[in-house]
Amino acid sequence: MQNEPLWLDRATVIRLNELIVASTNEPHALTRPSELDSALARPRNHFAYGETDVWALAVALMFGIANNHPFEQGNKRTGFFAADNFLQDNGYRLDMPDDEMVAVEIERVIERRVSEADFADRLRQYVVEII
């Protein structure tokens, strides 16, 4: 069995959201704490059932936050940056040539036009190991 990844905690994700919405002068509020807890548990559950791919776990975290909508504002951005932090904490990073492409792809998953698995497969090529 692979070593357990380093997980993001609740306080870290709340702080990420605070920083994200502050940059655009949006209000910060954790309106649904149980939904944040559920989103944070999602990749852990995937891991418990055998998923060891760090990118797949990051995607589970990203869409847990984006779909559960625990914050008043910035849920998709918070999901993305939480996934990015999770990757970095576990020795990887996203090397995306076009940030706009990521936003479009995330929106397509939220709107259920593509699956999370398709999203993960399409963007996997941009996940690189930190050396």
N, C-alpha and C positions, 0 to 999 in steps of 0.2 A: 504494500500500500504506500502511495506517495505521501510525503509529509503534508500535514494540513497547512493550507495557505494562511497568510496573515490576513485577518478580516478587518474591515473598517468597523469602527464602533459608531454608536448613535451620535455622540458628541461631535465627532469628526464630520459626519454628514450634515449635521445641523449647522456647524461652522461653515462648511462649504456653501450651503444655501445662503447663509447670512452674507458672505462675501460676494456671491454671484448677484444677488438682488441689490446689494448696496451699490454695485458698479453701474446699475441702471436706475437707481433711485426708486426701486420697487419696494413695497413693504415686505418685511420678513415676518412670517408666522408659521409655526408648526401647528397646523389646524387638525391633523389627524395622526396623533402619535402612534396609535396601534398600526396604522398603515405603513409608517416608517419601519417599525419593528418587523412587520411582515416582509417588507422589501429586503431588509437586512438579513432575514432568515432564509430567504429564497436561495442564494448561492450556497449557503451552508447545507440546506436540504439536498440540493443537487450533488454536493460533495459527499454527503452521507450515503447517497444512493449510487455512488461510484463515479461521478463526474470528476475527473482530475485535470481537465484542460483549463488552464487559468483564464484564457480568453472566453470560453463558454461560461465560466463562473462570473466573469466581469460583465458579460452581456446579461446574465440573469439578474445581477445587481442593478444594472442600468435600467432595464425595463421594469423591474420591480418598483423602483422609485418613480420612473416616468408614468407608469400605468396606475400606481396606487395613489398618486397625487397627494402626498402627505403635507406639502407646503402650500401656502397661499399662492406663491409665484415661483417660477424657476424650476419646476420639477424635472423637465427634460434636460435642462442644462445641468442641474444637480446630479441627475442620474449619469449623464455622460462624464462629468468630472469625478464623480465617485468611482465609476468604473476605471477611469484613467489612473486615479490614485491607487486603486486596488491593484491594477497591473504593475505600477511602479513599485509598490510595496513588495510585490512578488517577483521582481526581476525582469519586468517587461515594460515596453512603452508603445504607444501608438505613434507611428510615423506617417501621418496623413498628408498627402500633397494638397488637399483641398478641404478646409474645414466646412465649407458650405455643403459639400457632398455628404458629410456625416449628418448634418442637420436634416437634409432631405431624406436620407435613408432612415434616420430615427423616426421622422414623421410618418414615413410609409409603414413602419411597424406599428406605431401607435394607432394609425388608421386601419390597421389589419389588412393592408394591401400586400404585405409580404410577412413571412414568419420571422420570428427571432432567429431560428436556425439559418434561414436564408441570409439574413443580415449578418450573422456571425461568419458564415461561409464567405460572403462577398467581401467583408472587411478583414478577414483573417490575414491576408497578405501584408497588411500594414502593421501587424503586431510583430515587434522585434525584441529579441532578448537584449537586455542591458549588459554590456560587457565591462 
